Amino acid sequence: MMVFIVLMLWLLLFSVSWPLAVIALLIWPVIWLVSLPFRILGMLFSGILAVIKMIFFLPARLLGWKPRSSRFV
């Protein structure tokens, strides 16, 4: 569904100003490549925080604590 929305927005931009739409189409891979390291850093920090959470809750898990809802599993 998101691809359809992006395509419709691009077609709207193309109908209003085709040079701007072509420039946006050519610059999109560059923007994606620049944002890639930030995505990798986000995954890294997410993993680090998950490990810290696991270490923090280890004593409670060893004593038999279980979450009340499946939302926190």
DRENKE-436747 format. One line per 3 residues: for each residue x, y, z of N, C-alpha, C, O. Coordinates in nm, 4 decimals. Example, Ala and Ser with C-alpha at 12.3 -4.5 7.8 and 13.67 -1.06 7.14 Angstrom:
<pts>
1.3190 -0.5690 0.7800 1.2300 -0.4500 0.7800 1.3200 -0.3300 0.7800 1.4236 -0.3319 0.8465  1.2850 -0.2250 0.7080 1.3670 -0.1060 0.7140 1.2900 0.0030 0.7870 1.3409 0.1138 0.8039
</pts>
This chain:
<pts>
0.0820 -0.1190 0.0000 0.0000 0.0000 0.0000 0.0869 0.1261 0.0000 0.0537 0.2256 -0.0645  0.1995 0.1203 0.0738 0.2889 0.2356 0.0799 0.3504 0.2638 -0.0573 0.3687 0.3797 -0.0945  0.3821 0.1590 -0.1317 0.4395 0.1770 -0.2653 0.3392 0.2477 -0.3564 0.3763 0.3339 -0.4360
0.2143 0.2108 -0.3440 0.1087 0.2736 -0.4248 0.0965 0.4222 -0.3922 0.0825 0.5050 -0.4823  0.1019 0.4558 -0.2637 0.0906 0.5956 -0.2225 0.2099 0.6757 -0.2743 0.1933 0.7866 -0.3250  0.3302 0.6196 -0.2615 0.4502 0.6877 -0.3107 0.4425 0.7059 -0.4618 0.4785 0.8115 -0.5139
0.3962 0.6042 -0.5312 0.3824 0.6146 -0.6765 0.2814 0.7223 -0.7158 0.3054 0.7981 -0.8098  0.1707 0.7297 -0.6460 0.0707 0.8314 -0.6758 0.1240 0.9720 -0.6470 0.0985 1.0652 -0.7233  0.1979 0.9868 -0.5372 0.2574 1.1173 -0.5071 0.3595 1.1565 -0.6127 0.3663 1.2729 -0.6522
0.4397 1.0596 -0.6590 0.5381 1.0892 -0.7619 0.4692 1.1254 -0.8931 0.5131 1.2166 -0.9632  0.3623 1.0549 -0.9262 0.2887 1.0886 -1.0484 0.2244 1.2281 -1.0401 0.2169 1.3001 -1.1397  0.1789 1.2642 -0.9212 0.1254 1.3988 -0.9016 0.2357 1.5026 -0.9200 0.2147 1.6040 -0.9865
0.3517 1.4783 -0.8623 0.4651 1.5678 -0.8801 0.5070 1.5727 -1.0262 0.5421 1.6793 -1.0768  0.5039 1.4591 -1.0946 0.5399 1.4537 -1.2355 0.4433 1.5358 -1.3201 0.4844 1.6018 -1.4156  0.3166 1.5317 -1.2853 0.2185 1.6087 -1.3621 0.2302 1.7583 -1.3354 0.1970 1.8392 -1.4221
0.2770 1.7960 -1.2164 0.2924 1.9375 -1.1835 0.4240 1.9915 -1.2386 0.4265 2.0968 -1.3023  0.5332 1.9194 -1.2140 0.6649 1.9656 -1.2566 0.7513 1.8445 -1.2894 0.8109 1.7843 -1.2001  0.7582 1.8086 -1.4176 0.8310 1.6875 -1.4537 0.9815 1.6980 -1.4300 1.0414 1.5955 -1.3978
1.0484 1.8144 -1.4433 1.1924 1.8168 -1.4129 1.2214 1.7879 -1.2658 1.3176 1.7185 -1.2327  1.1374 1.8416 -1.1790 1.1554 1.8161 -1.0363 1.1316 1.6685 -1.0033 1.2006 1.6121 -0.9183  1.0354 1.6066 -1.0693 1.0075 1.4648 -1.0470 1.1233 1.3784 -1.0946 1.1576 1.2802 -1.0289
1.1835 1.4128 -1.2066 1.2976 1.3356 -1.2580 1.4178 1.3527 -1.1670 1.4895 1.2560 -1.1410  1.4414 1.4743 -1.1177 1.5516 1.4969 -1.0239 1.5289 1.4172 -0.8959 1.6222 1.3569 -0.8430  1.4058 1.4167 -0.8460 1.3750 1.3389 -0.7257 1.3980 1.1901 -0.7492 1.4463 1.1196 -0.6605
1.3641 1.1431 -0.8666 1.3837 1.0024 -0.9002 1.5316 0.9658 -0.9069 1.5701 0.8550 -0.8695  1.6147 1.0586 -0.9545 1.7581 1.0326 -0.9649 1.8306 1.0480 -0.8313 1.9307 0.9805 -0.8075  1.7813 1.1361 -0.7438 1.8475 1.1598 -0.6151 1.8066 1.0575 -0.5096 1.8782 1.0398 -0.4111
1.6932 0.9898 -0.5278 1.6436 0.8945 -0.4276 1.7455 0.7866 -0.3901 1.7597 0.7597 -0.2708  1.8180 0.7222 -0.4839 1.9179 0.6225 -0.4430 2.0326 0.6809 -0.3615 2.0869 0.6136 -0.2738  2.0699 0.8051 -0.3896 2.1762 0.8710 -0.3131 2.1301 0.8936 -0.1694 2.2051 0.8689 -0.0750
2.0077 0.9401 -0.1536 1.9533 0.9609 -0.0188 1.9456 0.8285 0.0565 1.9741 0.8233 0.1761  1.9072 0.7215 -0.0130 1.8983 0.5902 0.0502 2.0371 0.5430 0.0955 2.0512 0.4888 0.2051  2.1389 0.5632 0.0122 2.2744 0.5227 0.0488 2.3286 0.6034 0.1662 2.3990 0.5490 0.2513
2.2967 0.7319 0.1717 2.3428 0.8151 0.2827 2.2738 0.7743 0.4127 2.3361 0.7779 0.5188  2.1466 0.7357 0.4064 2.0736 0.6990 0.5283 2.1060 0.5573 0.5768 2.0726 0.5229 0.6902  2.1687 0.4763 0.4956 2.1985 0.3377 0.5325 2.2835 0.3252 0.6587 2.2495 0.2430 0.7438
2.3927 0.4017 0.6767 2.4688 0.3905 0.8020 2.3868 0.4246 0.9255 2.4067 0.3653 1.0315  2.2944 0.5201 0.9127 2.2105 0.5557 1.0273 2.1147 0.4417 1.0632 2.0852 0.4201 1.1807  2.0669 0.3699 0.9635 1.9822 0.2527 0.9906 2.0622 0.1444 1.0614 2.0124 0.0801 1.1537
2.1869 0.1240 1.0178 2.2722 0.0238 1.0816 2.3012 0.0638 1.2258 2.2986 -0.0211 1.3149  2.3289 0.1919 1.2500 2.3503 0.2389 1.3872 2.2250 0.2208 1.4721 2.2347 0.1865 1.5899  2.1086 0.2433 1.4143 1.9839 0.2223 1.4872 1.9661 0.0775 1.5289 1.9244 0.0495 1.6413
1.9979 -0.0152 1.4382 1.9892 -0.1576 1.4731 2.0904 -0.1935 1.5800 2.0612 -0.2734 1.6691  2.2104 -0.1346 1.5720 2.3142 -0.1613 1.6711 2.2708 -0.1146 1.8094 2.2837 -0.1889 1.9067  2.2191 0.0087 1.8191 2.1749 0.0598 1.9480 2.0543 -0.0173 2.0008 2.0410 -0.0357 2.1217
1.9678 -0.0618 1.9132 1.8539 -0.1429 1.9559 1.9020 -0.2743 2.0175 1.8498 -0.3184 2.1199  2.0011 -0.3359 1.9549 2.0575 -0.4598 2.0087 2.1273 -0.4380 2.1414 2.1134 -0.5185 2.2335  2.2030 -0.3285 2.1515 2.2723 -0.2982 2.2776 2.1723 -0.2754 2.3898 2.1916 -0.3243 2.5011
2.0653 -0.2014 2.3616 1.9634 -0.1771 2.4647 1.8894 -0.3055 2.5022 1.8492 -0.3222 2.6174  1.8711 -0.3960 2.4066 1.8073 -0.5244 2.4380 1.8965 -0.6073 2.5304 1.8470 -0.6727 2.6222  2.0269 -0.6048 2.5065 2.1196 -0.6784 2.5934 2.1213 -0.6180 2.7332 2.1227 -0.6911 2.8322
2.1212 -0.4844 2.7422 2.1191 -0.4190 2.8736 1.9894 -0.4526 2.9467 1.9920 -0.4772 3.0673  1.8767 -0.4542 2.8766 1.7488 -0.4905 2.9374 1.7518 -0.6350 2.9858 1.7022 -0.6658 3.0942  1.8104 -0.7236 2.9048 1.8190 -0.8637 2.9429 1.9039 -0.8818 3.0695 1.8683 -0.9591 3.1585
2.0155 -0.8103 3.0764 2.1015 -0.8182 3.1952 2.0299 -0.7596 3.3158 2.0403 -0.8134 3.4260  1.9571 -0.6497 3.2962 1.8874 -0.5839 3.4062 1.7769 -0.6723 3.4640 1.7568 -0.6738 3.5855  1.7051 -0.7456 3.3791 1.5951 -0.8296 3.4252 1.6368 -0.9728 3.4569 1.5518 -1.0543 3.4929
1.7652 -1.0055 3.4445 1.8100 -1.1418 3.4717 1.7806 -1.1884 3.6145 1.7324 -1.3004 3.6313  1.8072 -1.1079 3.7186 1.7751 -1.1563 3.8537 1.6263 -1.1883 3.8729 1.5922 -1.2865 3.9390  1.5391 -1.1073 3.8165 1.3961 -1.1325 3.8296 1.3574 -1.2600 3.7565 1.2751 -1.3366 3.8067
1.4142 -1.2844 3.6401 1.3832 -1.4064 3.5654 1.4346 -1.5296 3.6392 1.3701 -1.6344 3.6379  1.5503 -1.5171 3.7035 1.6029 -1.6304 3.7793 1.5149 -1.6629 3.8995 1.5090 -1.7781 3.9424  1.4460 -1.5618 3.9545 1.3564 -1.5833 4.0674 1.2168 -1.6258 4.0238 1.1311 -1.6477 4.1095
1.1909 -1.6382 3.8950 1.0645 -1.6905 3.8463 0.9643 -1.5877 3.8017 0.8477 -1.6226 3.7835  1.0022 -1.4624 3.7828 0.9092 -1.3593 3.7372 0.8740 -1.3817 3.5921 0.9600 -1.4100 3.5086  0.7448 -1.3684 3.5635 0.6977 -1.3783 3.4261 0.6075 -1.2580 3.3988 0.5329 -1.2160 3.4872
0.6132 -1.2027 3.2790 0.5266 -1.0868 3.2495 0.3797 -1.1261 3.2499 0.3451 -1.2383 3.2128  0.2922 -1.0331 3.2923 0.1491 -1.0610 3.2999 0.0840 -1.0669 3.1628 -0.0086 -1.1453 3.1417  0.1303 -0.9865 3.0707 0.0694 -0.9871 2.9382 0.1760 -1.0272 2.8354 0.2961 -1.0169 2.8607
0.1290 -1.0729 2.7196 0.2217 -1.1159 2.6161 0.2799 -0.9968 2.5409 0.3599 -1.0146 2.4490  0.2406 -0.8761 2.5788 0.2888 -0.7558 2.5132 0.4380 -0.7335 2.5368 0.5044 -0.6732 2.4525  0.4920 -0.7802 2.6483 0.6324 -0.7552 2.6844 0.7225 -0.8733 2.6545 0.8390 -0.8721 2.6943
0.6737 -0.9740 2.5868 0.7566 -1.0919 2.5604 0.8475 -1.0661 2.4451 0.9255 -1.1534 2.4071
</pts>
